[in-house]
């Protein structure tokens, strides 16, 4: 009963501005990971919040609002992908480095390394990439990932393992190429 009251008070306290401020960046970043296009991520993000508020009464509270929004994001991106409009693009707006005052050289090296890693992540097939991103970047539990992607827990575990292995292989092959 307490869980139901918590759910109702959470829904009632939400307004579009609050939801967009709290989850907007996560929704946009996830949309970008799925599509690799800035303009599509913008469109998908807008669609997600429109759909969320249009169907807020369908939110059952079985997951967090964040998980629900990421599920809507994935479904919206998949719908667009089925229409064959998505093309690969280069680049990724890496996450900000939150340190007191690192040197310019240190900032450059960290940014460069981060960009290289994300470039490798973007080379993974979408099924591995989205599982890895939900785990590493959004820190969702395996159960939340399964719920978001509508797949079994075992499938999440195998995709995550394969994604990490492929990413390790990609990074390892780059290092061996650099030393030769």
Residue, then its C-alpha position, 0 to 999 in steps of 0.5 A: x500500500x505504501x508503494x502505491x501511495x509513493x507512486x501516486x505522489x510521484x506522478x502527481x508531483x511531476x510536471x513537464x518542466x520537472x521531468x524534462x529537467x531531471x531526465x532530458x539529458x538521459x533521454x537525449x543521450x540514449x536516443x543518440x546512442x541508438x541513432x548516432x544522429x544529433x538531429x534525430x536524438x533531438x526529435x526523439x527526445x521531444x517525441x518521448x516527452x510528448x508521449x510520456x505526458x500524453x500517456x502518463x496515466x498508463x505509467x503503472x509504477x512497476x519501474x522507475x520513471x527513468x526506466x519508463x522514459x528510456x523504454x519509450x526512447x528505445x521504442x521511438x528510436x526503433x520505430x524511426x529505424x524501421x523507417x530506414x531514415x537513420x544513417x551513421x554519423x561520426x562523433x559523440x559529445x562525450x560526458x563532461x569531466x567534473x574535476x576541480x581544476x585539471x590542467x589543460x593537458x590533463x583535460x585534453x588527454x582525458x577527453x581524447x581517451x574518452x572520445x576514443x572509447x566512445x568511438x569504439x562503443x559506437x562501432x558495436x552492433x546496436x544490441x550490444x551497444x544499447x545494453x552496454x550503455x544502459x549498464x555503464x552509462x546509466x547504471x541500470x541494474x540487469x533487471x531494469x535493462x531487461x525491462x527496458x529492452x523487453x528481453x530476458x535477464x539471461x539475454x541481458x547478461x550474454x549481450x553485456x558479456x559479448x559487448x564487453x568482450x568485443x569492446x575489449x577486442x576493439x581496444x586491444x587491436x588498436x593498441x597492438x596496431x599502435x605498437x607495430 
